[in-house]
Amino acid sequence: MSKFFNAYMIREEDGQRQSSLVQLQEADLPDEEVLVAIQYSGLNYKDGLALCGQGIARRLPMVGGVDLVGEVVDGGSSDFKSGDKVLVNGWGLSELHWGGYSQFQRLKPDWLVRVPENFSELETMAIGTAGYTAMLCVMQLQANGVKPEDGEIVVTGAAGGVGSVAISLLSKLGYHVVASTGRPQTHDYLSALGATDFIDRKSLSEPGKPFQAERWAGGIDTVGDTTLANVLAQSKYQAVITCCGLAGGADLPASVLPFILRGVRLIGVDSVMAPQAIRQKAWDLLDKHLPREKLTELTQVEPMSKLGSLAEDIIAGRIRGRVVIDVNS
């Protein structure tokens, strides 16, 4: 490896959090066992928060990036050897541990998942944490008995990374998907991914009655707050709603009525600390069910040097689909 390499670091200067491109040496990296040459990371909502100084990073200085894919340079005494293709999602990267916005990183072997044989490194990170989280949500819907014939599945934050992959997966599995978005210009894009109907984001984001007309057999919510409360209020008898994000806020101004009168189930989905067996199952199912042509449709690749403006864009809701960060350009 070269003596110096690039990384995107969050630091505190004059009491303010700042993020910028810096140069590091191998000696600067954490004291972990496996050295990985990173090829790609991703841009997730949590990454946007961290880079914009909104408190995600709990230790400073911090190299951002909650996911990565690359090649093992030195596996130490672990089961990984030089040349192995590996990926990492979560495990506190960009919060407690240095993350994927770096050309090299040292990582715990317990965090690593082998890249599925049928995925390229670019495809792996086009899926990234967002797509892996979407698969975890779909797995919960299926495990709790939601079938395509049961009715409509709503996906909130539909044009984002989780929403885009969720729509692609649900459509491939035969579900009738309704996309919630506030951007009419994304309708053609979402239709191409498999959405069969749309609901204006505004109709879900404004306060509504705690118990409303039944519509949803299931849902994947990335927004939280009033949006999730309305989805619950509109859910059918024994519907299953998964939640995995808080783009609209962390509150839940809801009523117990959907739960005790309709038996609605709200299931939280965590991608950060999920056990390895669940992670591997999710990646195996992504390999099986995610249409590759749709993955290409929802992905754009950007250089690490543009992370500052991209972070602002994802927080402001201006990002469509998945953004892959090429850490070597």
C-alpha positions, 0 to 999 in steps of 0.5 A, a space after each residue: 500500500 502507498 505511504 499516504 492514502 485518502 479518507 473523509 474524516 469528521 473532526 471538531 474545530 472551534 467547537 464545531 464538527 467539520 468533515 473533509 478529505 484528509 490524508 492518512 498513513 497505515 499507522 493512523 488506522 485503528 488497532 484491528 486485525 484485518 486490513 482491507 483495501 476498500 473499493 466502494 462505500 455508500 451514502 446512507 441517510 445516517 452518513 448524511 447526518 454524520 457528515 453534516 455534524 448532527 451527532 451520529 459520530 460518538 467519537 472524534 476524530 471519526 472516518 465516516 461511512 457505515 458500509 464498505 466493500 473491498 479486498 483483504 490485504 492482511 487477514 492477520 490470524 483470522 479466517 480471512 486471507 489476502 485477496 478475499 472479497 469482503 463487505 461490512 454493514 453497520 457494527 457501529 462504523 462511523 459512530 464508534 469505529 472508523 468506517 468506509 470513507 477511506 482507501 484502507 481500513 482495519 476491521 474486526 474479522 467478526 464484522 466481515 461478510 464474504 461478498 456473494 459469488 454472483 455480485 461484483 463489488 460495485 453491485 454489492 455496494 449499490 445494495 449496501 446498507 440500504 438494500 440489506 435493510 430493505 431485505 431484512 424488512 421484506 424477510 419480516 413481512 414474509 416471516 409474519 405471513 404477509 402474502 401477495 394476495 393479502 393486499 397492498 404494501 405501502 413503502 414510505 420514503 419510496 425514492 430513497 435507498 431503502 425504498 427503492 430496493 424494497 420496491 424492486 424486491 417486493 415487485 419481484 416477489 409478486 406484491 402490489 406495491 404503493 410508493 409514498 413520495 412527495 416527488 412526482 418527478 420520481 413516478 416513472 423511476 418508481 414504476 420502472 422499479 415495480 411500484 403499481 400505485 402512488 400516494 402523496 407523501 403529504 397525505 401521510 405526513 399530516 396529522 390524521 385520525 388515530 383509527 382510519 379506513 383499512 388499506 394496507 396489508 403490510 408496509 415498510 416505513 423509513 420515515 417514522 413520526 406522523 407518517 408511520 402513525 398514519 400508516 398504522 391507522 390505515 392498516 388492515 386487520 392483522 397487517 404487518 408494518 416494519 419500520 427501519 428509519 426516522 427521516 421524518 422524525 423519531 416521534 410516534 404520535 400514534 394510538 393503541 387502537 390499531 394494535 388492540 382492535 385490528 391486531 396490527 403488528 409493528 416490527 422494528 428492523 435493525 441492520 446495525 447489530 443483526 447477527 451474522 446468520 441473519 446477515 448472511 441469509 439477507 445477502 443470499 436472498 438478495 442474490 436470489 431475488 434482486 433484479 440486477 437490471 433494476 439495481 443498475 437503474 437505481 444506482 449512481 457512482 460518485 467520487 469521495 471528494 463530493 461527499 460534502 455536497 452529497 451529504 447535504 443532498 441526502 438530508 434535504 431529500 434530493 437523492 434518488 435511489 442509491 449513491 455509491 462512493 468510489 473511495 479511489 477517485 
